[in-house]
Amino acid sequence: MISPRAAPIFVIGEGQGALQRLRLVDEYDAPDVFVFAPSPCAELTQIAGSRLCAHWPHRNDFADRKPRLVFVADTTDDAAKAFSVLARDAGALVNVHDRTPLCDFHVPARLRRGVLQIAVATDGKVPALSRMIRDRIAALIGPQWGDHAKTLGETRARLLAQGVRGGDLSRQVADVVRNEGWLS
């Protein structure tokens, strides 16, 4: 998975698609996010706050801010294509909502339990199926898995500090899961 904390991110769009992408990057506390929307919906305006740039991005915006990830939603086909070209020229990876051929990456349906993340994807072909499978998994992997993952992370860190590596490390972490009966 790509860390949204790594570099500047552009969210381009005025409606619900852009809002969904902004919420996604906000989940990761991405520090350097710019939202481009000349006429954003009220909720996007509120959530974007000071990150809102009330215009469509120009070549200078890409050159000056050097985004590494660009999300495009709620635009015309021509605008989506133009923004994709500008983004790629700046060296960014692009995701255009519901326009798979313009995407360098896809946003999976995600289930998050603390640091544990489970992603389901269909390469952008059938997002509804990804969401349905994610929801099915959510019924099996409850909120307690956030605590389990935290415990396992602490266990792994302790084992690494003791010099445990490779297959031994994996086995000992798996032993904790089995001994606790978390997957039973």
Backbone as CSV, one residue per row, in Angstrom:
resi,resn,N_x,N_y,N_z,CA_x,CA_y,CA_z,C_x,C_y,C_z
1,MET,0.846,-1.183,0.000,0.000,0.000,0.000,0.887,1.241,0.000
2,ILE,0.414,2.243,-0.645,1.131,3.508,-0.726,0.761,4.344,0.494
3,SER,1.779,4.883,1.164,1.506,5.730,2.321,1.154,7.138,1.869
4,PRO,-0.031,7.625,2.218,-0.377,8.999,1.852,0.385,10.035,2.662
5,ARG,1.181,9.599,3.623,1.970,10.542,4.419,3.267,10.925,3.716
6,ALA,3.584,10.223,2.625,4.894,10.356,2.003,5.109,11.665,1.253
7,ALA,4.088,12.247,0.667,4.301,13.398,-0.195,3.008,14.176,-0.385
8,PRO,3.088,15.326,-1.040,1.869,16.093,-1.297,0.832,15.296,-2.089
9,ILE,-0.427,15.548,-1.773,-1.550,14.882,-2.430,-2.509,15.951,-2.937
10,PHE,-2.986,15.758,-4.163,-4.036,16.612,-4.713,-5.330,15.816,-4.757
11,VAL,-6.411,16.440,-4.324,-7.760,15.920,-4.524,-8.453,16.941,-5.414
12,ILE,-8.892,16.491,-6.584,-9.483,17.392,-7.576,-10.927,16.971,-7.821
13,GLY,-11.861,17.857,-7.541,-13.269,17.554,-7.764,-14.146,18.331,-6.811
14,GLU,-15.446,18.386,-7.125,-16.346,19.251,-6.371,-17.421,18.526,-5.577
15,GLY,-17.562,17.225,-5.744,-18.699,16.532,-5.151,-18.332,15.368,-4.255
16,GLN,-19.234,14.386,-4.221,-19.107,13.256,-3.301,-17.879,12.390,-3.578
17,GLY,-17.515,12.222,-4.841,-16.328,11.429,-5.163,-15.072,12.048,-4.576
18,ALA,-14.930,13.356,-4.731,-13.781,14.059,-4.157,-13.826,13.997,-2.633
19,LEU,-15.009,14.137,-2.079,-15.174,14.057,-0.630,-14.726,12.690,-0.105
20,GLN,-15.108,11.613,-0.798,-14.676,10.269,-0.389,-13.161,10.153,-0.412
21,ARG,-12.525,10.688,-1.448,-11.064,10.609,-1.546,-10.398,11.436,-0.450
22,LEU,-10.971,12.587,-0.148,-10.407,13.412,0.922,-10.518,12.689,2.259
23,ARG,-11.652,12.077,2.517,-11.804,11.322,3.767,-10.787,10.180,3.846
24,LEU,-10.528,9.546,2.714,-9.549,8.466,2.678,-8.170,8.965,3.101
25,VAL,-7.696,10.037,2.500,-6.360,10.517,2.861,-6.342,11.087,4.275
26,ASP,-7.470,11.631,4.726,-7.534,12.135,6.098,-7.429,11.016,7.132
27,GLU,-7.895,9.821,6.793,-7.760,8.683,7.713,-6.301,8.417,8.055
28,TYR,-5.413,8.757,7.156,-3.989,8.491,7.339,-3.228,9.715,7.828
29,ASP,-3.946,10.756,8.181,-3.321,11.994,8.641,-2.288,12.515,7.647
30,ALA,-2.620,12.449,6.371,-1.719,12.963,5.342,-1.488,14.451,5.608
31,PRO,-0.227,14.873,5.727,0.052,16.237,6.161,-0.026,17.303,5.076
32,ASP,0.026,16.908,3.816,0.209,17.874,2.742,-0.831,17.631,1.652
33,VAL,-2.081,18.041,1.915,-3.196,17.770,1.007,-3.753,19.091,0.481
34,PHE,-3.985,19.125,-0.823,-4.570,20.295,-1.475,-5.827,19.848,-2.203
35,VAL,-6.937,20.537,-1.966,-8.214,20.203,-2.591,-8.545,21.296,-3.600
36,PHE,-8.658,20.901,-4.866,-8.952,21.851,-5.939,-10.399,21.686,-6.369
37,ALA,-11.194,22.749,-6.174,-12.620,22.700,-6.507,-13.154,24.126,-6.613
38,PRO,-13.482,24.579,-7.821,-14.015,25.934,-7.952,-15.369,26.125,-7.281
39,SER,-16.213,25.086,-7.297,-17.555,25.173,-6.710,-17.838,23.911,-5.902
40,PRO,-17.136,23.733,-4.788,-17.292,22.490,-4.028,-18.642,22.399,-3.326
41,CYS,-19.087,21.164,-3.117,-20.291,20.968,-2.310,-19.994,21.447,-0.888
42,ALA,-21.035,21.729,-0.128,-20.879,22.308,1.211,-20.026,21.427,2.119
43,GLU,-20.258,20.127,2.075,-19.512,19.230,2.962,-18.031,19.186,2.593
44,LEU,-17.725,19.216,1.311,-16.326,19.243,0.881,-15.665,20.534,1.343
45,THR,-16.368,21.641,1.220,-15.844,22.928,1.686,-15.514,22.864,3.171
46,GLN,-16.427,22.305,3.951,-16.233,22.231,5.398,-15.052,21.334,5.757
47,ILE,-14.988,20.149,5.176,-13.939,19.198,5.549,-12.578,19.634,5.008
48,ALA,-12.557,20.225,3.820,-11.283,20.670,3.247,-10.706,21.840,4.036
49,GLY,-11.567,22.726,4.508,-11.095,23.867,5.288,-10.045,24.673,4.544
50,SER,-8.943,24.958,5.216,-7.886,25.791,4.636,-7.134,25.093,3.502
51,ARG,-7.393,23.823,3.307,-6.728,23.089,2.218,-7.411,23.315,0.872
52,LEU,-8.559,23.985,0.894,-9.327,24.206,-0.328,-8.694,25.298,-1.186
53,CYS,-8.464,24.971,-2.440,-8.040,25.928,-3.462,-9.245,26.080,-4.381
54,ALA,-9.860,27.243,-4.396,-11.139,27.434,-5.084,-10.965,27.654,-6.585
55,HIS,-10.201,26.772,-7.208,-10.007,26.802,-8.661,-9.548,25.416,-9.100
56,TRP,-9.658,25.146,-10.405,-9.086,23.904,-10.920,-7.572,24.059,-10.928
57,PRO,-6.826,22.995,-10.727,-5.364,23.136,-10.700,-4.803,23.484,-12.081
58,HIS,-3.754,24.290,-12.055,-3.048,24.689,-13.265,-1.681,24.007,-13.273
59,ARG,-1.004,24.087,-14.389,0.335,23.499,-14.506,1.244,24.009,-13.380
60,ASN,1.130,25.291,-13.034,1.971,25.855,-11.972,1.697,25.206,-10.618
61,ASP,0.442,24.856,-10.359,0.124,24.183,-9.092,0.886,22.859,-8.996
62,PHE,0.911,22.128,-10.101,1.631,20.853,-10.119,3.134,21.080,-9.988
63,ALA,3.662,22.080,-10.693,5.099,22.353,-10.656,5.543,22.848,-9.280
64,ASP,4.744,23.708,-8.667,5.125,24.296,-7.379,4.979,23.324,-6.214
65,ARG,3.910,22.537,-6.213,3.614,21.680,-5.054,4.106,20.248,-5.215
66,LYS,4.403,19.841,-6.435,4.962,18.520,-6.732,4.211,17.362,-6.062
67,PRO,2.937,17.187,-6.394,2.187,16.084,-5.775,2.739,14.730,-6.216
68,ARG,2.579,13.747,-5.359,2.978,12.377,-5.697,1.752,11.501,-5.926
69,LEU,0.626,11.873,-5.324,-0.643,11.183,-5.545,-1.681,12.224,-5.936
70,VAL,-2.473,11.895,-6.957,-3.532,12.799,-7.401,-4.814,11.992,-7.562
71,PHE,-5.860,12.439,-6.882,-7.190,11.834,-6.989,-8.081,12.804,-7.757
72,VAL,-8.757,12.294,-8.782,-9.661,13.114,-9.585,-11.044,12.481,-9.528
73,ALA,-12.060,13.297,-9.273,-13.447,12.804,-9.228,-14.377,13.947,-9.606
74,ASP,-15.584,13.586,-10.022,-16.628,14.592,-10.248,-16.253,15.617,-11.314
75,THR,-15.557,15.183,-12.358,-15.197,16.090,-13.442,-15.674,15.503,-14.772
76,THR,-15.598,16.300,-15.804,-15.906,15.800,-17.145,-14.774,14.880,-17.606
77,ASP,-15.035,14.114,-18.643,-13.994,13.249,-19.207,-12.795,14.067,-19.677
78,ASP,-13.064,15.164,-20.364,-11.968,15.993,-20.874,-11.129,16.566,-19.737
79,ALA,-11.788,17.042,-18.693,-11.054,17.585,-17.548,-10.244,16.489,-16.864
80,ALA,-10.832,15.320,-16.689,-10.117,14.206,-16.054,-8.863,13.848,-16.843
81,LYS,-8.989,13.804,-18.158,-7.822,13.502,-19.004,-6.757,14.583,-18.862
82,ALA,-7.178,15.840,-18.886,-6.220,16.947,-18.776,-5.503,16.928,-17.428
83,PHE,-6.242,16.712,-16.345,-5.614,16.657,-15.022,-4.660,15.468,-14.922
84,SER,-5.030,14.356,-15.544,-4.166,13.170,-15.529,-2.834,13.455,-16.211
85,VAL,-2.892,14.150,-17.344,-1.661,14.499,-18.063,-0.792,15.418,-17.213
86,LEU,-1.392,16.446,-16.627,-0.634,17.366,-15.772,0.000,16.625,-14.597
87,ALA,-0.761,15.735,-13.991,-0.257,14.983,-12.838,0.917,14.099,-13.237
88,ARG,0.766,13.368,-14.317,1.852,12.470,-14.752,3.086,13.271,-15.169
89,ASP,2.872,14.404,-15.822,4.007,15.259,-16.191,4.774,15.720,-14.955
90,ALA,4.072,15.839,-13.832,4.706,16.235,-12.570,5.271,15.035,-11.812
91,GLY,5.095,13.827,-12.363,5.633,12.627,-11.719,4.699,11.980,-10.720
92,ALA,3.431,12.359,-10.738,2.471,11.824,-9.764,1.782,10.569,-10.295
93,LEU,1.328,9.738,-9.362,0.437,8.625,-9.671,-0.990,9.155,-9.611
94,VAL,-1.850,8.656,-10.502,-3.190,9.218,-10.657,-4.259,8.158,-10.445
95,ASN,-5.324,8.556,-9.743,-6.542,7.757,-9.640,-7.698,8.647,-10.072
96,VAL,-8.415,8.202,-11.107,-9.577,8.946,-11.587,-10.809,8.098,-11.304
97,HIS,-11.669,8.608,-10.451,-12.859,7.884,-10.009,-13.711,7.448,-11.194
98,ASP,-13.982,6.132,-11.251,-14.838,5.528,-12.281,-14.336,5.701,-13.713
99,ARG,-13.040,5.899,-13.869,-12.437,5.962,-15.209,-11.152,5.135,-15.196
100,THR,-11.330,3.829,-15.125,-10.225,2.882,-14.973,-9.074,3.106,-15.952
101,PRO,-9.319,3.363,-17.236,-8.188,3.532,-18.157,-7.262,4.703,-17.808
102,LEU,-7.750,5.657,-17.034,-6.929,6.811,-16.661,-6.173,6.600,-15.351
103,CYS,-6.341,5.448,-14.719,-5.773,5.203,-13.390,-4.407,4.530,-13.438
104,ASP,-3.504,5.017,-12.584,-2.237,4.334,-12.327,-2.384,3.375,-11.154
105,PHE,-3.385,3.627,-10.319,-3.661,2.759,-9.174,-5.153,2.822,-8.888
106,HIS,-5.632,1.834,-8.172,-7.046,1.760,-7.805,-7.166,1.848,-6.295
107,VAL,-8.279,2.338,-5.839,-8.547,2.424,-4.404,-9.401,1.220,-4.030
108,PRO,-8.848,0.314,-3.225,-9.615,-0.879,-2.861,-10.694,-0.555,-1.838
109,ALA,-11.627,-1.470,-1.708,-12.574,-1.403,-0.589,-11.776,-1.857,0.627
110,ARG,-11.716,-1.027,1.646,-10.851,-1.321,2.786,-11.655,-1.555,4.050
111,LEU,-11.125,-2.459,4.846,-11.632,-2.677,6.195,-10.477,-2.337,7.113
112,ARG,-10.709,-1.415,8.033,-9.637,-0.993,8.930,-10.036,-1.293,10.362
113,ARG,-9.142,-1.994,11.042,-9.275,-2.289,12.469,-7.964,-1.873,13.121
114,GLY,-7.891,-0.631,13.570,-6.625,-0.126,14.096,-5.589,-0.139,12.986
115,VAL,-4.425,-0.750,13.273,-3.376,-0.817,12.253,-3.614,-1.932,11.245
116,LEU,-4.556,-2.815,11.532,-4.877,-3.902,10.604,-5.744,-3.367,9.474
117,GLN,-5.299,-3.585,8.259,-6.082,-3.192,7.094,-6.243,-4.385,6.169
118,ILE,-7.439,-4.559,5.691,-7.732,-5.605,4.722,-8.304,-4.897,3.501
119,ALA,-7.696,-5.147,2.350,-8.118,-4.491,1.115,-8.662,-5.528,0.143
120,VAL,-9.759,-5.172,-0.508,-10.377,-6.033,-1.515,-10.509,-5.198,-2.782
121,ALA,-10.022,-5.738,-3.896,-10.051,-4.977,-5.138,-10.352,-5.874,-6.330
122,THR,-10.852,-5.244,-7.366,-11.130,-5.934,-8.634,-10.465,-5.175,-9.783
123,ASP,-9.328,-4.534,-9.517,-8.640,-3.704,-10.515,-9.562,-2.636,-11.088
124,GLY,-10.469,-2.148,-10.270,-11.376,-1.090,-10.689,-12.532,-1.548,-11.557
125,LYS,-12.650,-2.842,-11.771,-13.682,-3.358,-12.680,-15.065,-3.448,-12.038
126,VAL,-15.134,-3.889,-10.768,-16.433,-4.088,-10.105,-16.327,-3.614,-8.644
127,PRO,-16.250,-2.301,-8.423,-16.115,-1.798,-7.058,-17.221,-2.275,-6.116
128,ALA,-18.431,-2.432,-6.619,-19.536,-2.883,-5.755,-19.252,-4.272,-5.197
129,LEU,-18.671,-5.147,-6.000,-18.314,-6.480,-5.518,-17.251,-6.387,-4.434
130,SER,-16.264,-5.536,-4.628,-15.232,-5.341,-3.608,-15.849,-4.902,-2.288
131,ARG,-16.789,-3.970,-2.355,-17.441,-3.489,-1.127,-18.247,-4.597,-0.462
132,MET,-18.938,-5.404,-1.261,-19.741,-6.500,-0.693,-18.852,-7.519,0.024
133,ILE,-17.728,-7.857,-0.579,-16.808,-8.811,0.042,-16.192,-8.200,1.293
134,ARG,-15.824,-6.917,1.226,-15.296,-6.237,2.411,-16.299,-6.299,3.563
135,ASP,-17.561,-6.040,3.258,-18.590,-6.065,4.295,-18.751,-7.465,4.877
136,ARG,-18.611,-8.469,4.058,-18.695,-9.858,4.533,-17.534,-10.167,5.475
137,ILE,-16.338,-9.719,5.092,-15.157,-9.910,5.938,-15.317,-9.149,7.249
138,ALA,-15.920,-7.968,7.195,-16.113,-7.160,8.403,-16.935,-7.901,9.443
139,ALA,-17.850,-8.748,8.988,-18.653,-9.534,9.928,-17.804,-10.595,10.624
140,LEU,-16.718,-11.003,9.994,-15.834,-12.028,10.565,-14.699,-11.436,11.389
141,ILE,-14.238,-10.264,10.999,-13.096,-9.616,11.646,-13.629,-8.381,12.368
142,GLY,-13.987,-8.551,13.622,-14.615,-7.482,14.388,-13.633,-6.445,14.898
143,PRO,-14.136,-5.436,15.600,-13.308,-4.345,16.105,-12.177,-4.796,17.030
144,GLN,-12.363,-5.945,17.692,-11.330,-6.439,18.603,-10.006,-6.699,17.886
145,TRP,-10.067,-6.863,16.562,-8.851,-7.130,15.811,-7.901,-5.940,15.810
146,GLY,-8.387,-4.749,16.074,-7.493,-3.605,16.238,-6.577,-3.823,17.428
147,ASP,-7.148,-4.288,18.545,-6.343,-4.586,19.735,-5.427,-5.777,19.495
148,HIS,-5.936,-6.796,18.806,-5.095,-7.967,18.504,-3.876,-7.547,17.687
149,ALA,-4.098,-6.724,16.678,-2.992,-6.282,15.830,-1.985,-5.461,16.630
150,LYS,-2.484,-4.631,17.537,-1.583,-3.843,18.383,-0.742,-4.765,19.257
151,THR,-1.382,-5.749,19.873,-0.665,-6.719,20.708,0.391,-7.460,19.896
152,LEU,0.014,-7.903,18.698,0.957,-8.634,17.855,2.112,-7.745,17.402
153,GLY,1.836,-6.478,17.148,2.902,-5.545,16.793,3.894,-5.374,17.929
154,GLU,3.388,-5.284,19.155,4.264,-5.176,20.322,5.070,-6.457,20.511
155,THR,4.412,-7.600,20.322,5.106,-8.889,20.435,6.213,-8.976,19.398
156,ARG,5.911,-8.616,18.177,6.897,-8.675,17.099,8.084,-7.757,17.395
157,ALA,7.818,-6.542,17.874,8.894,-5.603,18.205,9.788,-6.172,19.300
158,ARG,9.168,-6.786,20.302,9.936,-7.393,21.396,10.813,-8.535,20.864
159,LEU,10.249,-9.378,20.005,11.009,-10.491,19.432,12.156,-9.986,18.557
160,LEU,11.914,-8.956,17.774,12.982,-8.377,16.959,14.112,-7.851,17.837
161,ALA,13.747,-7.190,18.943,14.755,-6.672,19.872,15.583,-7.799,20.480
162,GLN,14.979,-8.985,20.569,15.684,-10.161,21.097,16.497,-10.869,20.013
163,GLY,16.435,-10.361,18.793,17.213,-10.943,17.703,16.502,-12.026,16.912
164,VAL,15.226,-12.243,17.175,14.463,-13.253,16.431,14.174,-12.691,15.039
165,ARG,14.405,-13.511,14.007,14.229,-13.046,12.631,13.581,-14.125,11.769
166,GLY,13.163,-13.704,10.554,12.717,-14.616,9.510,11.591,-15.537,9.913
167,GLY,11.759,-16.812,9.556,10.735,-17.818,9.807,10.434,-18.000,11.280
168,ASP,11.470,-17.882,12.127,11.236,-18.006,13.573,10.325,-16.889,14.069
169,LEU,10.541,-15.702,13.569,9.709,-14.564,13.959,8.260,-14.804,13.544
170,SER,8.057,-15.199,12.308,6.696,-15.465,11.821,6.016,-16.562,12.627
171,ARG,6.748,-17.623,12.916,6.169,-18.737,13.691,5.761,-18.298,15.092
172,GLN,6.607,-17.516,15.743,6.286,-17.102,17.109,5.083,-16.155,17.144
173,VAL,4.984,-15.283,16.165,3.811,-14.403,16.098,2.564,-15.236,15.818
174,ALA,2.655,-16.179,14.891,1.517,-17.060,14.583,1.127,-17.894,15.796
175,ASP,2.113,-18.290,16.600,1.821,-19.051,17.822,0.946,-18.245,18.776
176,VAL,1.201,-16.947,18.883,0.374,-16.102,19.750,-1.070,-16.126,19.262
177,VAL,-1.268,-15.990,17.963,-2.625,-16.004,17.394,-3.308,-17.329,17.700
178,ARG,-2.590,-18.429,17.496,-3.168,-19.758,17.768,-3.456,-19.954,19.255
179,ASN,-2.498,-19.605,20.093,-2.657,-19.808,21.542,-3.797,-18.968,22.118
180,GLU,-4.011,-17.799,21.557,-5.110,-16.939,22.017,-6.452,-17.365,21.425
181,GLY,-6.407,-18.209,20.399,-7.639,-18.677,19.762,-8.336,-17.613,18.931
182,TRP,-7.588,-16.636,18.440,-8.198,-15.516,17.736,-8.801,-15.899,16.391
183,LEU,-8.308,-16.955,15.775,-8.857,-17.378,14.486,-9.649,-18.673,14.594
184,SER,-9.984,-19.043,15.803,-10.735,-20.289,16.005,-12.223,-20.067,15.897
